[in-house]
Amino acid sequence: MMSVQAGGMYLYAVLASTQGVGELGSIGVEGGEVYCVSAGDITAAVSRVSRTRLRPERKHLLAHQTVLRRLMEQGTVLPAAFGLVARSEVAVRERLLEKGALFREQLEHVAGKVEMGLRVSWSAPELFEYFVATHSELGAARERLRGRSDVGREELIGVGKLFESIREADREAHSERVAAALRECGAELKWNPPRGEREVMNLSCLVPREGLGAFEKQVELAAAGFDDHFTFELNGPWAPHSFTELKPTTLSAQE
């Protein structure tokens, strides 16, 4: 009876060259050796894993990021989302052939570029009080309720909605100020949904690697236009996850 090998091929990234992949060694998920599976001029960096579904444990996430960092040192990569596992090398090659045109287009788009993350948040201790102090209409609305014993639910909801609408308007205005500054240095921007009421903006930025210094200076210039009630957090460089489509729908673990 023929034995079937369990597990599959864990995918880290798609590349346009095999250069440097063979030198990575056994640094992959589960200590697997990272190597290439190629189809024509498109290559996938993979390692064998014992199962087709992996939990996002810290050790697995760390190995995934370690491989990506090493691959980025060699050249342009299309990074895979964590946990992307194919049944076999054959399945990987089939997808490389099927999606080859898309992968070539995206490799060309992100060539020589890295992703930077920028989050801007309100840092005022009491956010509502900050908006009351900076927006007279909100302050007036609260004053109309102060000291009254007959304040109704609808009135409270109305003040809350006014606060939300002002916050959203400010969020939009502040975000456009920052985005306009970043576009001056050639950054491509992707807007991510704000996480929580304090976050003003959450940007993914595609930046030429050689222009990282200019980008960071532009962020500093943009931040200088805001007062101490705002916090700017810059992180990266990362592989360009937000500007590629190497997601589970691109290479299914079920194949």
PyMOL commands that set and color helices and strands:
alter all, ss='L'
color gray80, all
select helices_A, chain A and resi 21-23+29-31+58-74+89-98+100-110+127-134+136-143+153-183+209-224+241-243
alter helices_A, ss='H'
color red, helices_A
select strands_A, chain A and resi 8-15+35-39+42-49+77-79+85-86+113-122+188-192+199-208+230-238
alter strands_A, ss='S'
color yellow, strands_A
deselect
rebuild
show_as cartoon
